[in-house]
Amino acid sequence: MKKRCILTGIAAIAVLACTVKIIFFSQAKVEENAPEYVFYYADNQTEDYPTTLGDQKFADLVYERTDGRIKILVKCDSQLGSEEEVIEQLKYGGIAFARVSNTQLAEKVPELSVLNLPYLYNDSNHMWRVLDGKIGDEYLSKVQKYDLIGLSWYDAGARSFYSTEKAIKTVEDCQGMNIRVQKSAMMSDMVSALGANPVEIDYSNVYSALEKGTVDGAENNWPSYEAKSHYKLAKYFTVDEHMRIPEMQICSKVVWNRLDQNDRDIIKACAIESATYERTLWNQRENEAKLTAVKNGTQVISLSPEEKQRFRDAMLGVYEKYCGNYMDEVTRIIECE
């Protein structure tokens, strides 16, 4: 896959050197009504997942409001690579748009880690007060350091633990378990702080890892747990809601710089509108996913306030390691009204 990404980038650069009219994407008009630009949009989720449907809404809005001049082709289910690979292709213009987890972006832009801290938000309303306001706009702009343009925030719900052989009811239950995490240092350290062993595995390979016993559990939101049928193997879902990690719609800066201001304004407005649409779908999908899982035998474990505080207390070292230099920001987010 990495070889394919490198070849894609090399091919794109070669095309740019040959002509000004083609910039990592198709701009040649083969007929009078053909789009001026054709872009790829990457998502790692399934076709019917809320984020993918939000992506398609964005593509449809852009096509409509540019009178067909800009056509965006949404490629889901990791067709264009893992999130890590997609971010690299975006940096060099091999892909124009994507929806990616803030976890992956924080690996490139460390300041974004503040938004990923365990137990940072009281609830979803608190998170959206932060992201839909001045603070959220500031964090969207931070990805420009990595040659990306932040467009809007998508909902990804709250992440919780699920396991195969035993339910996680206390911090002690985590001891010695192998827990799948995204490729993220903070995620790994969070799991380690609970006494478990983090195992970094791409989302598309989690089902196989659960099936083979490579991991004893994983952590994710309800729709992700249900969409890839993880509930068939991991029957215990512990609602600890340790993280509410937002997801960002992003654009390649290479592509952005080739668009005029009018097209940029249209794309930005469509991204914000599609985000509102995605959040509505997310709430619906979250309820549906939970219902499907429970009907198929998932046991839901709710932690007592006292036990949840013990999980929270175990994260103090994670706060110090990743946000020791950003504690003013942490306070600003916690106190956001």
DRENGU-111321 format. One record per residue (C-alpha): residue number from 0; residue in three letters; y, z, x. Coordinates in nm, 2 decimals. Example, Ala and Ser with C-alpha at 12.3 -4.5 7.8 and 13.67 -1.06 7.14 Angstrom:
2
[0,'ALA',[-0.45,0.78,1.23]];
[1,'SER',[-0.11,0.71,1.37]];
This chain:
337
[0,'MET',[0.00,0.00,0.00]];
[1,'LYS',[0.24,0.09,0.28]];
[2,'LYS',[0.17,-0.24,0.45]];
[3,'ARG',[0.25,-0.42,0.12]];
[4,'CYS',[0.58,-0.23,0.10]];
[5,'ILE',[0.67,-0.33,0.46]];
[6,'LEU',[0.59,-0.69,0.39]];
[7,'THR',[0.80,-0.68,0.07]];
[8,'GLY',[1.10,-0.55,0.26]];
[9,'ILE',[1.06,-0.81,0.54]];
[10,'ALA',[1.03,-1.09,0.29]];
[11,'ALA',[1.34,-0.97,0.11]];
[12,'ILE',[1.54,-0.96,0.43]];
[13,'ALA',[1.43,-1.31,0.52]];
[14,'VAL',[1.54,-1.44,0.18]];
[15,'LEU',[1.88,-1.28,0.22]];
[16,'ALA',[1.92,-1.45,0.56]];
[17,'CYS',[1.85,-1.78,0.41]];
[18,'THR',[2.08,-1.78,0.11]];
[19,'VAL',[2.36,-1.57,-0.04]];
[20,'LYS',[2.25,-1.66,-0.39]];
[21,'ILE',[1.91,-1.47,-0.38]];
[22,'ILE',[1.94,-1.10,-0.31]];
[23,'PHE',[1.60,-0.94,-0.32]];
[24,'PHE',[1.56,-1.07,-0.68]];
[25,'SER',[1.57,-1.39,-0.87]];
[26,'GLN',[1.91,-1.53,-0.94]];
[27,'ALA',[1.83,-1.90,-0.96]];
[28,'LYS',[1.89,-2.06,-1.30]];
[29,'VAL',[1.60,-2.29,-1.39]];
[30,'GLU',[1.75,-2.37,-1.73]];
[31,'GLU',[2.08,-2.31,-1.91]];
[32,'ASN',[1.97,-1.99,-2.09]];
[33,'ALA',[1.78,-1.83,-1.81]];
[34,'PRO',[1.90,-1.49,-1.69]];
[35,'GLU',[2.13,-1.48,-1.39]];
[36,'TYR',[1.94,-1.18,-1.25]];
[37,'VAL',[1.58,-1.06,-1.29]];
[38,'PHE',[1.52,-0.71,-1.17]];
[39,'TYR',[1.21,-0.49,-1.14]];
[40,'TYR',[1.20,-0.13,-1.27]];
[41,'ALA',[0.93,0.10,-1.15]];
[42,'ASP',[0.77,0.40,-1.33]];
[43,'ASN',[0.44,0.58,-1.25]];
[44,'GLN',[0.36,0.68,-1.61]];
[45,'THR',[0.16,0.50,-1.88]];
[46,'GLU',[0.31,0.23,-2.10]];
[47,'ASP',[0.35,0.47,-2.40]];
[48,'TYR',[0.49,0.76,-2.21]];
[49,'PRO',[0.84,0.88,-2.30]];
[50,'THR',[0.99,0.79,-1.97]];
[51,'THR',[0.85,0.44,-1.97]];
[52,'LEU',[0.97,0.39,-2.33]];
[53,'GLY',[1.31,0.52,-2.21]];
[54,'ASP',[1.30,0.27,-1.93]];
[55,'GLN',[1.23,-0.02,-2.17]];
[56,'LYS',[1.51,0.10,-2.40]];
[57,'PHE',[1.74,0.08,-2.09]];
[58,'ALA',[1.62,-0.27,-2.01]];
[59,'ASP',[1.66,-0.39,-2.37]];
[60,'LEU',[2.02,-0.25,-2.39]];
[61,'VAL',[2.12,-0.41,-2.06]];
[62,'TYR',[1.98,-0.75,-2.17]];
[63,'GLU',[2.16,-0.72,-2.50]];
[64,'ARG',[2.50,-0.61,-2.36]];
[65,'THR',[2.50,-0.87,-2.09]];
[66,'ASP',[2.41,-1.14,-2.33]];
[67,'GLY',[2.09,-1.21,-2.15]];
[68,'ARG',[2.24,-1.24,-1.81]];
[69,'ILE',[2.05,-0.95,-1.67]];
[70,'LYS',[1.68,-0.91,-1.74]];
[71,'ILE',[1.49,-0.60,-1.63]];
[72,'LEU',[1.11,-0.60,-1.61]];
[73,'VAL',[0.96,-0.26,-1.65]];
[74,'LYS',[0.64,-0.20,-1.44]];
[75,'CYS',[0.46,0.12,-1.54]];
[76,'ASP',[0.15,0.30,-1.43]];
[77,'SER',[0.24,0.28,-1.06]];
[78,'GLN',[0.20,-0.09,-1.05]];
[79,'LEU',[0.48,-0.11,-0.78]];
[80,'GLY',[0.35,0.19,-0.59]];
[81,'SER',[0.37,0.56,-0.58]];
[82,'GLU',[0.71,0.73,-0.64]];
[83,'GLU',[0.74,0.78,-0.26]];
[84,'GLU',[0.68,0.42,-0.19]];
[85,'VAL',[0.91,0.31,-0.47]];
[86,'ILE',[1.20,0.51,-0.33]];
[87,'GLU',[1.15,0.34,0.00]];
[88,'GLN',[1.15,0.00,-0.16]];
[89,'LEU',[1.47,0.09,-0.36]];
[90,'LYS',[1.64,0.18,-0.03]];
[91,'TYR',[1.59,-0.17,0.10]];
[92,'GLY',[1.63,-0.35,-0.23]];
[93,'GLY',[1.27,-0.45,-0.28]];
[94,'ILE',[1.29,-0.29,-0.62]];
[95,'ALA',[1.61,-0.26,-0.82]];
[96,'PHE',[1.56,0.03,-1.06]];
[97,'ALA',[1.32,0.33,-1.10]];
[98,'ARG',[1.26,0.66,-1.28]];
[99,'VAL',[1.15,0.92,-1.03]];
[100,'SER',[1.10,1.29,-1.02]];
[101,'ASN',[1.37,1.50,-0.86]];
[102,'THR',[1.10,1.65,-0.65]];
[103,'GLN',[1.05,1.33,-0.46]];
[104,'LEU',[1.42,1.27,-0.43]];
[105,'ALA',[1.47,1.62,-0.29]];
[106,'GLU',[1.24,1.52,0.00]];
[107,'LYS',[1.50,1.26,0.10]];
[108,'VAL',[1.82,1.46,-0.01]];
[109,'PRO',[1.75,1.83,0.05]];
[110,'GLU',[2.05,1.95,-0.15]];
[111,'LEU',[1.87,1.83,-0.47]];
[112,'SER',[1.61,2.11,-0.41]];
[113,'VAL',[1.84,2.36,-0.58]];
[114,'LEU',[1.76,2.19,-0.91]];
[115,'ASN',[1.39,2.23,-0.85]];
[116,'LEU',[1.37,2.61,-0.78]];
[117,'PRO',[1.10,2.80,-0.97]];
[118,'TYR',[1.23,2.98,-1.28]];
[119,'LEU',[1.59,2.86,-1.22]];
[120,'TYR',[1.66,2.79,-1.59]];
[121,'ASN',[1.63,3.03,-1.88]];
[122,'ASP',[1.52,2.74,-2.11]];
[123,'SER',[1.58,2.37,-2.17]];
[124,'ASN',[1.92,2.42,-2.33]];
[125,'HIS',[2.04,2.59,-2.02]];
[126,'MET',[1.91,2.30,-1.80]];
[127,'TRP',[2.09,2.04,-2.01]];
[128,'ARG',[2.42,2.24,-2.00]];
[129,'VAL',[2.40,2.20,-1.63]];
[130,'LEU',[2.28,1.84,-1.60]];
[131,'ASP',[2.51,1.70,-1.87]];
[132,'GLY',[2.82,1.85,-1.72]];
[133,'LYS',[3.01,1.85,-1.40]];
[134,'ILE',[2.73,1.99,-1.19]];
[135,'GLY',[2.49,1.72,-1.31]];
[136,'ASP',[2.73,1.45,-1.22]];
[137,'GLU',[2.78,1.59,-0.87]];
[138,'TYR',[2.40,1.59,-0.81]];
[139,'LEU',[2.37,1.23,-0.94]];
[140,'SER',[2.62,1.13,-0.67]];
[141,'LYS',[2.43,1.30,-0.39]];
[142,'VAL',[2.15,1.03,-0.37]];
[143,'GLN',[2.41,0.79,-0.24]];
[144,'LYS',[2.33,0.95,0.10]];
[145,'TYR',[2.00,0.77,0.08]];
[146,'ASP',[2.14,0.44,-0.04]];
[147,'LEU',[2.06,0.50,-0.40]];
[148,'ILE',[2.28,0.52,-0.71]];
[149,'GLY',[2.21,0.80,-0.96]];
[150,'LEU',[2.25,0.67,-1.32]];
[151,'SER',[2.13,0.94,-1.56]];
[152,'TRP',[1.89,1.23,-1.61]];
[153,'TYR',[1.55,1.21,-1.80]];
[154,'ASP',[1.36,1.51,-1.94]];
[155,'ALA',[1.03,1.60,-1.79]];
[156,'GLY',[0.98,1.93,-1.97]];
[157,'ALA',[0.85,2.25,-1.81]];
[158,'ARG',[0.56,2.25,-1.56]];
[159,'SER',[0.28,2.49,-1.60]];
[160,'PHE',[-0.06,2.55,-1.44]];
[161,'TYR',[-0.39,2.43,-1.57]];
[162,'SER',[-0.74,2.49,-1.43]];
[163,'THR',[-1.11,2.40,-1.47]];
[164,'GLU',[-1.33,2.70,-1.41]];
[165,'LYS',[-1.12,3.00,-1.49]];
[166,'ALA',[-0.80,3.08,-1.67]];
[167,'ILE',[-0.49,3.19,-1.48]];
[168,'LYS',[-0.37,3.51,-1.64]];
[169,'THR',[-0.23,3.70,-1.35]];
[170,'VAL',[-0.09,3.63,-1.00]];
[171,'GLU',[-0.42,3.76,-0.86]];
[172,'ASP',[-0.61,3.48,-1.05]];
[173,'CYS',[-0.44,3.23,-0.83]];
[174,'GLN',[-0.59,3.37,-0.51]];
[175,'GLY',[-0.80,3.12,-0.32]];
[176,'MET',[-0.77,2.84,-0.58]];
[177,'ASN',[-0.71,2.48,-0.47]];
[178,'ILE',[-0.42,2.36,-0.68]];
[179,'ARG',[-0.30,2.00,-0.68]];
[180,'VAL',[0.07,1.95,-0.62]];
[181,'GLN',[0.30,1.65,-0.57]];
[182,'LYS',[0.39,1.56,-0.22]];
[183,'SER',[0.66,1.82,-0.19]];
[184,'ALA',[0.71,2.10,0.06]];
[185,'MET',[0.87,2.32,-0.20]];
[186,'MET',[0.58,2.27,-0.45]];
[187,'SER',[0.33,2.35,-0.17]];
[188,'ASP',[0.51,2.66,-0.07]];
[189,'MET',[0.54,2.78,-0.43]];
[190,'VAL',[0.16,2.75,-0.47]];
[191,'SER',[0.10,2.92,-0.14]];
[192,'ALA',[0.33,3.21,-0.24]];
[193,'LEU',[0.09,3.28,-0.52]];
[194,'GLY',[-0.20,3.30,-0.29]];
[195,'ALA',[-0.35,2.96,-0.38]];
[196,'ASN',[-0.41,2.65,-0.16]];
[197,'PRO',[-0.18,2.35,-0.23]];
[198,'VAL',[-0.35,2.01,-0.22]];
[199,'GLU',[-0.11,1.71,-0.22]];
[200,'ILE',[-0.26,1.43,-0.43]];
[201,'ASP',[-0.08,1.14,-0.60]];
[202,'TYR',[-0.06,1.18,-0.98]];
[203,'SER',[-0.28,0.87,-1.04]];
[204,'ASN',[-0.57,1.04,-0.85]];
[205,'VAL',[-0.56,1.38,-1.01]];
[206,'TYR',[-0.83,1.32,-1.27]];
[207,'SER',[-1.07,1.21,-1.00]];
[208,'ALA',[-0.99,1.52,-0.79]];
[209,'LEU',[-1.05,1.75,-1.09]];
[210,'GLU',[-1.38,1.56,-1.16]];
[211,'LYS',[-1.51,1.59,-0.81]];
[212,'GLY',[-1.40,1.95,-0.77]];
[213,'THR',[-1.16,1.87,-0.49]];
[214,'VAL',[-0.91,2.09,-0.67]];
[215,'ASP',[-0.96,2.38,-0.91]];
[216,'GLY',[-0.65,2.30,-1.11]];
[217,'ALA',[-0.31,2.14,-1.11]];
[218,'GLU',[0.04,2.19,-1.25]];
[219,'ASN',[0.24,1.96,-1.47]];
[220,'ASN',[0.39,1.93,-1.82]];
[221,'TRP',[0.21,1.89,-2.15]];
[222,'PRO',[0.25,1.51,-2.18]];
[223,'SER',[0.13,1.44,-1.82]];
[224,'TYR',[-0.17,1.67,-1.88]];
[225,'GLU',[-0.26,1.48,-2.19]];
[226,'ALA',[-0.16,1.13,-2.09]];
[227,'LYS',[-0.42,1.11,-1.80]];
[228,'SER',[-0.68,1.31,-2.00]];
[229,'HIS',[-0.67,1.60,-1.76]];
[230,'TYR',[-0.75,1.83,-2.06]];
[231,'LYS',[-1.10,1.69,-2.06]];
[232,'LEU',[-1.17,1.85,-1.73]];
[233,'ALA',[-0.92,2.14,-1.70]];
[234,'LYS',[-0.96,2.34,-2.02]];
[235,'TYR',[-0.73,2.63,-1.94]];
[236,'PHE',[-0.35,2.57,-1.97]];
[237,'THR',[-0.13,2.87,-1.86]];
[238,'VAL',[0.22,2.84,-2.00]];
[239,'ASP',[0.42,3.00,-1.72]];
[240,'GLU',[0.68,2.72,-1.72]];
[241,'HIS',[0.75,2.78,-1.35]];
[242,'MET',[0.96,2.47,-1.31]];
[243,'ARG',[1.19,2.25,-1.52]];
[244,'ILE',[1.23,1.95,-1.29]];
[245,'PRO',[1.45,1.68,-1.42]];
[246,'GLU',[1.39,1.31,-1.35]];
[247,'MET',[1.65,1.06,-1.24]];
[248,'GLN',[1.71,0.70,-1.33]];
[249,'ILE',[1.82,0.53,-1.00]];
[250,'CYS',[1.94,0.20,-0.88]];
[251,'SER',[1.91,0.04,-0.54]];
[252,'LYS',[2.25,0.06,-0.36]];
[253,'VAL',[2.17,-0.29,-0.22]];
[254,'VAL',[2.15,-0.43,-0.57]];
[255,'TRP',[2.44,-0.22,-0.70]];
[256,'ASN',[2.68,-0.35,-0.44]];
[257,'ARG',[2.61,-0.71,-0.55]];
[258,'LEU',[2.71,-0.64,-0.91]];
[259,'ASP',[3.06,-0.66,-1.03]];
[260,'GLN',[3.23,-0.36,-1.19]];
[261,'ASN',[3.18,-0.48,-1.55]];
[262,'ASP',[2.80,-0.50,-1.49]];
[263,'ARG',[2.80,-0.16,-1.33]];
[264,'ASP',[2.98,-0.01,-1.62]];
[265,'ILE',[2.73,-0.17,-1.86]];
[266,'ILE',[2.43,-0.05,-1.67]];
[267,'LYS',[2.57,0.31,-1.64]];
[268,'ALA',[2.64,0.33,-2.01]];
[269,'CYS',[2.29,0.19,-2.10]];
[270,'ALA',[2.13,0.45,-1.86]];
[271,'ILE',[2.31,0.74,-2.04]];
[272,'GLU',[2.22,0.61,-2.38]];
[273,'SER',[1.85,0.55,-2.29]];
[274,'ALA',[1.84,0.91,-2.15]];
[275,'THR',[1.94,1.05,-2.49]];
[276,'TYR',[1.66,0.83,-2.65]];
[277,'GLU',[1.41,0.95,-2.39]];
[278,'ARG',[1.48,1.32,-2.45]];
[279,'THR',[1.42,1.27,-2.82]];
[280,'LEU',[1.09,1.10,-2.75]];
[281,'TRP',[1.00,1.37,-2.50]];
[282,'ASN',[1.03,1.65,-2.76]];
[283,'GLN',[0.81,1.46,-3.00]];
[284,'ARG',[0.55,1.37,-2.73]];
[285,'GLU',[0.54,1.72,-2.59]];
[286,'ASN',[0.44,1.86,-2.94]];
[287,'GLU',[0.19,1.58,-2.99]];
[288,'ALA',[0.03,1.62,-2.64]];
[289,'LYS',[-0.01,1.99,-2.69]];
[290,'LEU',[-0.17,1.94,-3.03]];
[291,'THR',[-0.41,1.67,-2.89]];
[292,'ALA',[-0.52,1.90,-2.61]];
[293,'VAL',[-0.57,2.20,-2.83]];
[294,'LYS',[-0.78,2.00,-3.08]];
[295,'ASN',[-1.00,1.89,-2.79]];
[296,'GLY',[-1.07,2.24,-2.67]];
[297,'THR',[-0.78,2.34,-2.44]];
[298,'GLN',[-0.73,2.71,-2.43]];
[299,'VAL',[-0.36,2.81,-2.41]];
[300,'ILE',[-0.28,3.12,-2.21]];
[301,'SER',[0.06,3.28,-2.26]];
[302,'LEU',[0.19,3.53,-2.00]];
[303,'SER',[0.34,3.86,-2.09]];
[304,'PRO',[0.70,3.91,-1.99]];
[305,'GLU',[0.59,4.16,-1.73]];
[306,'GLU',[0.33,3.92,-1.57]];
[307,'LYS',[0.58,3.63,-1.57]];
[308,'GLN',[0.82,3.85,-1.38]];
[309,'ARG',[0.55,3.91,-1.12]];
[310,'PHE',[0.52,3.53,-1.08]];
[311,'ARG',[0.89,3.51,-1.05]];
[312,'ASP',[0.91,3.78,-0.79]];
[313,'ALA',[0.66,3.60,-0.57]];
[314,'MET',[0.90,3.32,-0.54]];
[315,'LEU',[1.17,3.51,-0.35]];
[316,'GLY',[1.07,3.36,-0.02]];
[317,'VAL',[1.08,3.01,-0.16]];
[318,'TYR',[1.45,3.07,-0.26]];
[319,'GLU',[1.54,3.19,0.08]];
[320,'LYS',[1.36,2.91,0.26]];
[321,'TYR',[1.50,2.62,0.06]];
[322,'CYS',[1.83,2.73,-0.07]];
[323,'GLY',[1.95,3.00,0.17]];
[324,'ASN',[2.25,2.78,0.25]];
[325,'TYR',[2.31,2.69,-0.12]];
[326,'MET',[2.30,3.03,-0.29]];
[327,'ASP',[2.65,2.98,-0.43]];
[328,'GLU',[2.52,2.67,-0.60]];
[329,'VAL',[2.22,2.86,-0.74]];
[330,'THR',[2.46,3.12,-0.88]];
[331,'ARG',[2.68,2.85,-1.03]];
[332,'ILE',[2.38,2.70,-1.21]];
[333,'ILE',[2.24,3.04,-1.33]];
[334,'GLU',[2.58,3.13,-1.47]];
[335,'CYS',[2.65,2.79,-1.63]];
[336,'GLU',[2.77,2.84,-1.99]];
